[in-house]
Amino acid sequence: MARYETSLSIPVPLALTFDYVSNFEHAGTWDPRVSAARRTDGDGPIGVGSRFELDSPGPLWTTIVFPYEIVQFERATHVVFEGQTSTASYRDDLRFEALSETSTKLTYTAKFNLRGVLKIGSPIMAAFFQRIGDDATQGIPDAVVKGTGWTP
């Protein structure tokens, strides 16, 4: 199993940060490996059961679709996304806390497991997962500022 964890300081209030990041339709605004993102369960409030799909470029000009579902949702403080494909299972655990009235700490923990015959590649994947995680999360603060339109 590959595991990644980081903490980010986001110069946007807690509720705005949570609403933006917990809506995985926005994942393409911060993760350069996401070429498209969409909600697949319809409209309405985001919460437990909300589903998303993230597209990522695959080998030989293919697209890999990563389905996600929210399995835990605590308004403004905690959201957990899980998903699986035929080759992998994954879990993104996001915890939010107010650093001040105008800034938020996001602790992002991701786990990724290869499945089936690909499982033998798990040690190699673990070695690359830190870089993948850094690339996927480093853009979150700027994306939240831009996406929410927040100005201090």
QUIJO-V519854 format. One line per field, one symbol per residue. phi: phi as a letter, one per 40 degrees, with the letter a starting at -180 (. if undefined). A space follows every 50 residues. Layout:
phi = ???
This chain:
phi = .cbbaabbbbcbddcccdccccccccdccbbccccaaacbbgchccadgc bbbbcbcbcfgcbbbbcbbcbaabdgbaabbbaabcbabaabbbbbacca cbabbbbbbbbbbcbgccdccdcccdccccccccccbccddcccdcccgc bc
